[in-house]
């Protein structure tokens, strides 16, 4: 009980006095517009829809819940100039703890993608993202010492606290760059870098201008290695720094392809990632035609283990890529987006 109380108090003071941090997903690669604005419209298809849901720390306190949905597409493809203009939108909703401290974000993303070779097997992309967000808190769900009636806490008693505000809206902007290469054996390598919250918007509910949403630098890389026609390795690494906080994720998926005909595609994935000094992430996935479904669970390994009992968060992801103009071309080197 003491451990849970300490955790709740820590979160309360964190919300008011520390640098604010971003939401994050275990399956970060299934949420491209949250990963890097430069990935907007960068896929083989005409439209892409994504949906992620994560529930965390349910074993410790009121669970943190995070929901994200996005849509993006290549708006304009210029086949002669071998470039693409991409656009999209991402909506995030995050809610934490008893006070329902929450964030709602709506961001628009735009990208410019350019081929670096005649074979269209190497691309560079730059992207920007901008939008608005609202943070809010419900003080009526909290209890204070003035509400102790000698026997128990009585929510009907006044708390005698004076809060500056219970919600505010802020504007945000970010940018990124992305590189992709496909070799003769259809092995794919990707890497990117992004800078989020360039304007460092204020975040305080107490009108404290020193509390800001710290800028976040994010570096990521991945590879799809085709060991055989039925077996692929998909390793990845992610590094983030936001204010004084760091996060490093490294791991790999193993993909087994059951069917790979033009009409049907079926593959099963399993994998393990490690978030340094925080958790092991067990991941499983299913790809069927244009739909990818993923599920992951975080096994906590941090100093919170005495309270969490190693239980972290469950996450589910869904990606649907629609290709309305799908055609079959015979090429020496297949292009991932043209």
FENDALIN-V193422 format. One record per run of one state. SS is the DSSP state (2 for helix, 1 for strand, 0 for the rest). FROM is the first residue (numbers start at 0). TO is the last residue. Records with the same first field share a line. If there is no record, write none. Layout:
SS->FROM-TO ; FROM-TO
//
This chain:
0->0-0 ; 17-18 ; 20-26 ; 30-30 ; 35-35 ; 39-45 ; 56-62 ; 78-81 ; 96-99 ; 115-120 ; 136-137 ; 141-143 ; 148-151 ; 153-165 ; 182-186 ; 196-200 ; 202-210 ; 213-214 ; 226-229 ; 242-243 ; 260-263 ; 275-277 ; 288-289 ; 300-303 ; 308-309 ; 322-337
2->1-16 ; 27-29 ; 31-34 ; 36-38 ; 138-140 ; 144-146 ; 304-307
1->19-19 ; 46-55 ; 63-77 ; 82-95 ; 100-114 ; 121-135 ; 147-147 ; 152-152 ; 166-181 ; 187-195 ; 201-201 ; 211-212 ; 215-225 ; 230-241 ; 244-259 ; 264-274 ; 278-287 ; 290-299 ; 310-321
//
